[in-house]
Structure formats: C-alpha cells, structure tokens
Amino acid sequence: MSPGDSSPRIGPRTRLRIGLFGGSFDPPHVAHLALARTALQALALDELRWLPAGQPWQKPRSITAAEHREAMLALTLQAAAEPRFVIDRRELRRPGASYTIDTARELRSEQPQATLFLIIGQDQYAGLHTWRDWQALLQLVVLGVAQRPGVIAPVHADVQGAAQRVVPLPMMDISATDIRRRVSRGLPIDGLVAPEVAR
C-alpha cells in the first residue's frame, strides 16, 4: 500500500498504521494540528496518538503542569473533531523522565502487528542520535519527518539510513515559545491556538 493510499485497511492481512506525535504541547497550537492532519494523509494513518510528555528530559526550562497541558490538548482535539486523533496519556502517568523508547516498546507489545510511525520535526531528526537507546528505537518505528522547504540540517548517518517517510510541513511560523511570550506580555493569541485554549 502506498503512503498516500487512504483506502480502508480491513481483513486479516492488513496492518494498523499508528502515528506517534509527542511533545510538551505547552500549549498545543495550530501548527501542531496542521502537522498532525498532514501526517494522517501523507502516511495513511489509521490513528494518530498525541503523546504529551510528562517530564521532557531535553527541556532546560520548567514546563506547565501536566494537568493543564493535558486539558489544553483535550480542548484542542475536541475542537479539531478528527476521530483518528487520540490522546495517549502514558507519558504523563509514567514517573520520571519521558523517553520515547519506553513508549515505543510499550506500544509494540500492545500492538505487535501495527506499523508505528514516529512523527518528528527536523530539529528532532537532526538530534535523534542523542536520544536514549536511539538505535533500538529505530528498529521499532518508521520515522515520519516533517520537512520545511529549504531547511536542511546535518543528520547522523545511521538515522538517515533508517526507515522513514517525508511529511511535507505547511509553512507556518508559529511556536509555543512565541505564544507563551505573547501571553506573558498580554498580547492576543487568537488564531494561534484553539479558541477554547485561548480562553
């Protein structure tokens, strides 16, 4: 089946295609949604699991409490009204730092016949060789790399050689950092996040 094939996958020989989209989502914004929707189409996913991190090990700053990020994400996905979007709360519930390898291993044991696609941006793609047990991770997932036109970053050779697909990223200059900065200055964030999150 080609990556762009959106025909139903039913019957004993088919494999469930599950996207894994992790992040702090502090807050979730419209660029996150645009990437998720693009990944659904580009990778012909049956389901996309949003994985809010409990304690992101590579974040140098403190992040908003888990319950608030979870609530904002729930509001965002409710407004999106996409039945293939699912919040997977395992990293919020897991004690200690959030490592993608732990999540991938759990999901592989739960869904041994599924194809798992790890949706990552180009900055994560370039730094993936610094992740915990990254070589083992590459054996469990197919990378779905969100590529911005004209953006090229050096990537570890082993990561480049891993199974992967390109997810063409819409041109949207939006970041959670900028949204938090705008909120701290009392500036509007209409159009950057779901109206329910903005409120």
Secondary structure, DSSP 8 states (H G I E B T S, - for coil): --TT--S---STT---EEEEEEE--SS--HHHHHHHHHHHHHTT-SEEEEEE-SSBTT--S----HHHHHHHHHHHHHHHT-TTEEE--HHHHSSS-B-HHHHHHHHHHH-TT-EEEEEEEHHHHHHGGGSTTHHHHHHH-EEEEEE-TT------HHHHTS-EEEEE-------HHHHHHHHHTT---BTTB-HHHH-
